[in-house]
Amino acid sequence: MSAPIIRLEHIKKYFPVERGIFRRVTGAIRAVDDVGFSVMSGHTLGIVGESGCGKTTLAKIIACLVPPDAGSLFFEENNILKGDAGRLRQFRRRVQIIFQDPFSSLNPKLKIFDSIAEPMHIHALYPKQEIPDRVRELLVSVGLGGVDPYRYPRALSGGQRQRIVIARALAANPSLLLLDEPVASLDVSMQAQILNLFTELQEQFRLSYILISHDLRIIASLSDEIAVMYMGKIIEQGPKENIVHTPLHPYTRGLLDSGIFSLAGTRRITPAIKGDIPSHIRLPEGCRFHTRCPRARFPACRTAPALAEKKQGHYVACHFA
């Protein structure tokens, strides 16, 4: 088995809640609360959950855009959070992030060529005279070989812009891509094209992915393993087939049952997960899902369940899984 390219241990990120004229701290939002996992080299981990569960904050922590309050982040067995500036710079080159909106991700004043070439200049990856050829190669790799590289982003469609963002990420020669809702702003046909592109690029460049989405269909289309987040915690994790076909946590089952389309593509009408998402400031005591859970039993569910292995490689945090 290949070694983990990245490993997280006990990552926490709390945002203070301030009130009053003197900005007194009255609480905290537990955006990421004791999260840990690993991603094997060449594999894809999908992270799924409702909006506000902490997925994007977690992605920013992994990319070292936001510092965690606690925990360790190992990249190829080196603890990046305790490394020197040189190691951190190398890490940021090898771990690139792709956000949801390609238009806001691109500098509107830079031409396509300059956007893709910029990482090569910053990291001094190639001699200056080789950069134009490398830019053209990347454009071909993302399916834009016929596009004029001296156009501006405003002249491109949404799908083309996202391909430019992908090419720019690849320009840094990364090993791991963080994909934060990478197709959410595109129509369904374009989503399929971009997802197929990610599959091709993973094989071509031997990439590892962490894919983040609220849409379990998108997660299932690319992932080898899936982690389900709820209110800052991972509550279920395991191989894709287990999560999709035999989910153990009632929240995961709710995500599967509340979609407009099933994973097989057939239309169905099923009820959404009942109840409202709890306040991030006043979290429920014990299991954070018990206020919406059809299986909840008391007093057991007022004790927080640990993420435990129920069958080989399949972990769940539920007293009655």
C-alpha positions in Angstrom: 0.0 0.0 0.0 1.2 3.5 -0.8 2.2 5.8 2.1 0.0 8.7 3.2 0.9 11.9 1.4 -0.9 14.0 4.1 -2.0 13.2 7.6 -4.0 15.4 10.1 -4.1 14.8 13.8 -6.5 16.5 16.3 -7.0 19.6 14.2 -9.0 22.3 15.9 -10.1 25.8 14.9 -12.4 27.9 17.1 -13.5 31.4 16.1 -14.2 33.7 19.1 -17.7 35.3 19.4 -17.4 38.9 20.6 -20.3 41.1 21.9 -20.8 44.5 23.2 -19.0 47.8 22.8 -15.9 46.4 24.5 -16.0 43.3 22.2 -16.0 40.9 25.1 -15.6 37.3 24.1 -18.7 35.4 25.1 -18.2 32.1 23.3 -16.7 30.4 20.3 -17.7 28.8 17.0 -16.1 25.4 16.8 -15.6 25.4 13.0 -13.2 22.4 13.1 -13.2 20.3 16.3 -10.7 17.5 16.7 -10.5 16.3 13.1 -8.0 13.8 11.9 -7.5 11.7 8.7 -4.9 10.7 6.2 -4.9 10.6 2.4 -2.9 7.9 0.5 -0.6 9.0 -2.3 -2.5 8.9 -5.6 -5.9 8.6 -3.9 -8.9 10.9 -3.4 -10.6 11.7 -0.1 -14.0 13.2 -0.4 -15.3 15.4 2.5 -19.1 15.9 2.4 -21.5 17.8 4.6 -24.1 20.6 4.8 -23.0 24.2 4.4 -21.4 25.5 7.6 -20.1 22.2 8.8 -16.5 23.4 8.6 -15.4 21.9 5.3 -13.9 25.1 3.8 -12.2 26.1 7.0 -10.6 22.7 7.1 -9.4 23.1 3.5 -7.8 26.5 4.3 -6.1 24.9 7.3 -4.7 22.1 5.1 -3.5 24.7 2.6 -1.9 26.7 5.5 -4.0 29.7 4.7 -5.5 29.7 8.2 -3.5 28.5 11.2 -5.2 25.9 13.4 -5.6 26.4 17.2 -4.3 22.9 17.9 -3.2 19.7 16.1 -0.6 18.5 13.7 -0.4 18.5 9.9 2.1 16.0 8.4 3.0 16.2 4.7 5.1 13.2 3.6 5.8 12.6 7.4 7.1 16.2 8.0 5.1 18.3 10.5 4.4 21.4 8.4 3.1 23.4 11.4 6.5 23.1 13.1 8.7 23.5 10.1 10.9 26.3 9.0 9.9 29.0 6.4 11.7 27.1 3.5 9.7 23.9 4.2 6.5 25.8 4.4 7.2 27.5 1.1 7.9 24.1 -0.5 4.7 22.7 1.0 2.6 25.6 -0.4 4.0 24.9 -3.9 3.1 21.2 -3.7 -0.3 21.7 -2.2 -2.6 23.8 -4.4 -6.2 24.8 -3.7 -9.1 25.3 -6.3 -12.1 27.3 -5.1 -15.7 27.3 -6.2 -15.8 30.5 -8.2 -13.2 30.6 -11.0 -13.9 34.3 -11.9 -13.0 35.5 -8.4 -10.0 33.2 -8.3 -8.4 34.9 -11.4 -6.9 38.4 -11.5 -9.1 40.1 -14.1 -6.2 42.3 -15.1 -3.9 39.4 -16.0 -4.1 37.6 -19.3 -4.4 33.8 -19.3 -0.8 33.3 -20.1 0.4 35.5 -17.2 -2.0 33.8 -14.7 -0.6 30.3 -15.6 3.0 31.5 -15.8 3.0 33.3 -12.5 3.6 30.2 -10.2 6.5 29.2 -12.5 8.1 32.6 -12.0 7.4 32.7 -8.2 8.9 29.2 -7.6 11.6 29.5 -10.3 10.5 26.1 -11.7 11.8 26.6 -15.3 14.2 28.8 -17.2 12.4 31.9 -18.5 12.6 30.8 -22.2 10.9 27.5 -21.4 7.8 29.0 -19.7 5.8 29.7 -22.9 6.0 26.1 -24.0 5.1 24.9 -20.6 2.0 27.2 -20.5 0.9 25.8 -23.9 1.3 22.3 -22.7 -0.8 22.9 -19.6 -3.5 24.5 -21.8 -3.6 21.4 -23.9 -3.8 19.2 -20.7 -6.9 21.0 -19.5 -8.6 20.9 -22.9 -7.9 24.5 -24.0 -5.3 24.0 -26.6 -7.2 26.1 -29.1 -7.7 29.1 -26.8 -5.7 32.3 -27.3 -3.5 32.5 -24.1 -3.4 36.3 -24.4 -7.1 36.8 -23.8 -8.5 38.0 -20.4 -10.7 35.9 -18.1 -13.8 38.0 -18.8 -13.7 36.7 -22.4 -14.1 33.1 -21.3 -17.0 31.0 -20.2 -17.3 29.7 -16.7 -16.1 26.2 -17.6 -13.1 27.7 -19.5 -12.2 29.8 -16.5 -12.3 26.8 -14.2 -9.9 25.0 -16.6 -7.6 28.0 -16.4 -7.6 27.9 -12.6 -6.8 24.1 -12.8 -3.9 24.8 -15.3 -2.6 27.5 -12.9 -2.6 25.1 -10.0 -0.8 22.5 -12.1 1.8 25.1 -13.1 3.3 24.8 -9.6 3.9 21.0 -10.1 1.8 20.0 -7.1 1.4 16.6 -5.5 -1.9 17.3 -3.8 -4.9 19.4 -5.0 -7.6 20.7 -2.6 -10.8 20.9 -4.5 -13.3 23.1 -2.6 -16.7 22.8 -4.4 -14.8 22.9 -7.7 -17.9 22.5 -9.9 -20.7 24.1 -7.8 -20.9 27.2 -10.0 -21.2 25.2 -13.3 -24.2 23.7 -15.1 -24.7 20.0 -14.9 -23.1 19.2 -18.3 -20.0 21.2 -17.6 -19.8 19.6 -14.1 -19.4 16.2 -15.8 -16.7 17.5 -18.1 -14.6 19.0 -15.3 -15.0 15.9 -13.1 -13.8 13.8 -16.0 -10.9 16.2 -16.5 -9.9 15.7 -12.8 -9.9 12.0 -13.3 -7.6 12.3 -16.4 -5.3 14.7 -14.7 -4.9 12.5 -11.6 -3.6 9.7 -13.8 -1.5 11.9 -16.0 0.2 13.9 -13.2 -0.1 11.3 -10.4 -2.0 13.6 -8.2 -3.7 13.1 -4.8 -7.0 15.0 -4.2 -9.1 16.2 -1.2 -12.5 16.9 -2.7 -14.9 19.0 -0.7 -18.6 19.3 -1.6 -22.1 19.3 -0.1 -23.2 17.1 -3.0 -22.7 13.4 -2.3 -23.1 12.5 -6.0 -20.1 14.6 -6.9 -18.1 13.2 -4.0 -18.9 9.6 -5.0 -17.9 10.2 -8.6 -14.2 10.9 -7.8 -13.5 9.6 -4.3 -11.8 6.4 -3.1 -12.7 7.2 0.5 -15.4 9.5 2.0 -15.5 11.4 5.2 -18.8 12.9 6.4 -18.7 16.1 8.5 -21.3 17.6 10.8 -20.9 20.6 13.0 -17.1 20.6 12.9 -16.6 16.9 13.4 -16.1 13.9 11.1 -18.9 11.5 12.1 -18.4 8.8 9.5 -15.5 7.8 7.3 -14.8 4.8 5.1 -14.4 3.4 1.6 -16.7 5.0 -1.0 -18.7 1.8 -1.5 -19.4 1.4 2.2 -20.5 5.0 2.7 -22.7 5.0 -0.4 -24.3 1.6 -0.1 -24.2 0.7 3.6 -23.9 4.0 5.6 -23.9 3.5 9.3 -24.7 7.0 10.6 -28.2 8.3 10.4 -26.9 11.7 9.1 -25.1 10.0 6.2 -28.3 8.1 5.4 -30.2 11.4 5.5 -27.8 12.9 3.0 -28.3 10.0 0.7 -32.1 10.1 1.0 -32.6 13.9 0.8 -31.1 14.3 -2.8 -33.3 15.1 -5.8 -31.5 12.4 -7.7 -30.1 9.1 -6.5 -26.5 8.1 -7.1 -27.7 5.9 -9.9 -29.2 9.0 -11.6 -32.9 8.1 -11.2 -35.2 10.8 -9.9 -36.9 10.3 -6.6 -38.8 12.2 -4.0 -37.7 11.7 -0.4 -37.9 13.9 2.7 -34.9 16.0 3.7 -33.2 15.6 7.1 -35.7 16.9 9.6 -35.1 19.8 11.9 -32.8 22.8 11.8 -29.0 22.9 12.1 -28.1 23.8 15.7 -26.5 27.1 16.7 -22.7 26.9 16.2 -22.4 28.9 19.4 -24.6 26.7 21.5 -23.9 23.2 20.3 -26.1 20.3 21.6 -24.8 18.4 24.5 -23.3 15.0 23.6 -23.9 13.9 20.0 -24.3 17.0 17.9 -26.8 15.3 15.6 -29.2 14.0 18.3 -31.6 17.0 17.9 -32.4 15.9 14.3 -31.7 12.1 14.6 -34.5 9.6 14.2 -32.6 7.0 16.2 -31.8 9.3 19.2 -32.2 7.6 22.6 -31.6 9.2 25.9 -29.6 9.5 28.1 -27.1 7.7 25.8 -27.1 10.4 23.1 -26.3 13.1 25.5 -22.8 11.6 25.7 -20.6 12.3 22.8 -19.8 9.2 20.8 -16.2 8.5 19.7 -15.3 7.9 16.1 -14.8 4.1 16.2 -14.1 1.3 13.7 -17.3 -0.7 13.2 -16.0 -2.8 10.3 -12.7 -2.9 8.5 -11.7 0.7 7.5 -15.2 2.0 8.2 -15.5 4.4 11.2 -18.6 6.0 12.7 -19.4 8.2 15.7 -22.8 6.9 16.8 -23.9 4.9 19.8 -26.5 3.0 17.8 -24.8 2.5 14.4 
